[in-house]
């Protein structure tokens, strides 16, 4: 629900593009807040398929996240966890 409210108010915490994504390629992540994050690709059962750590120095920074080439086409989620306060945000991504 919190994710929906942030999108409605125009305060998207995480922007991911392109979406749909291509497996074996990277997607761009733009995080609104500075800090250190764990970024996970999870399936619909919240099972982690791939994890990376990223650091954000400014709100205009674009970070790259790898989409594994060995996953099936389908709908997944990018889960972003702030390492300092453990707040998590999740958004859907289509992988082709």
C-alpha positions in Angstrom: 0.0 0.0 0.0 2.8 2.4 0.9 4.3 1.9 -2.6 1.0 2.8 -4.2 0.7 6.0 -2.1 4.2 7.1 -3.0 3.4 6.7 -6.7 0.1 8.6 -6.5 1.8 11.5 -4.7 4.6 11.5 -7.2 7.2 10.5 -4.7 8.4 7.3 -6.3 11.3 6.0 -4.2 12.7 3.7 -7.0 12.5 4.1 -10.7 13.5 1.1 -12.9 13.9 1.3 -16.7 13.6 -0.3 -19.1 10.6 -2.2 -18.0 10.1 -4.8 -19.5 13.7 -5.9 -19.1 15.7 -8.4 -21.0 17.3 -11.3 -19.2 21.1 -11.3 -19.3 21.0 -7.4 -19.6 21.1 -4.6 -17.0 18.3 -2.3 -15.9 18.8 1.2 -14.6 17.9 2.0 -11.0 17.3 5.5 -9.9 16.9 5.8 -6.1 15.5 9.0 -4.7 17.5 9.0 -1.4 21.2 8.8 -0.7 22.5 5.8 1.1 23.6 2.1 0.8 21.2 -0.4 -0.4 20.7 -4.1 -1.0 18.8 -4.7 -4.3 17.2 -8.1 -4.9 15.4 -9.6 -7.8 12.7 -11.8 -6.2 9.9 -14.0 -7.6 6.2 -14.0 -6.6 7.0 -16.1 -3.5 9.6 -13.5 -2.4 12.5 -16.0 -3.1 15.6 -14.1 -3.9 17.1 -14.9 -7.3 19.9 -12.2 -7.4 21.2 -9.7 -5.0 23.6 -6.7 -5.4 24.7 -3.9 -3.1 24.7 -0.3 -4.4 25.6 3.1 -2.9 23.8 6.2 -3.9 25.6 9.5 -3.6 23.0 11.8 -5.1 19.4 11.6 -6.2 20.2 12.0 -9.9 22.6 9.0 -9.9 21.7 6.0 -12.1 22.8 2.6 -10.9 23.0 -0.6 -12.9 21.4 -3.9 -11.8 22.0 -7.1 -13.6 19.1 -9.3 -14.7 20.3 -13.0 -14.6 20.2 -14.8 -18.0 19.1 -18.1 -16.4 15.7 -17.1 -15.2 12.4 -17.7 -17.0 10.4 -15.0 -18.7 7.8 -13.6 -16.4 6.9 -11.1 -13.7 9.3 -10.5 -10.9 10.0 -7.8 -8.3 12.9 -5.6 -7.6 13.2 -5.2 -3.8 15.3 -2.3 -2.5 16.3 -2.4 1.2 18.0 0.6 2.8 20.9 -0.8 4.8 20.8 2.0 7.5 17.1 1.7 8.5 15.9 -1.6 6.9 13.1 0.1 5.0 12.2 -1.9 2.0 10.4 -0.9 -1.2 9.3 -3.3 -3.9 8.2 -2.7 -7.5 7.2 -5.1 -10.3 9.4 -5.8 -13.4 8.6 -7.8 -16.4 11.5 -10.0 -17.8 11.5 -11.1 -21.4 
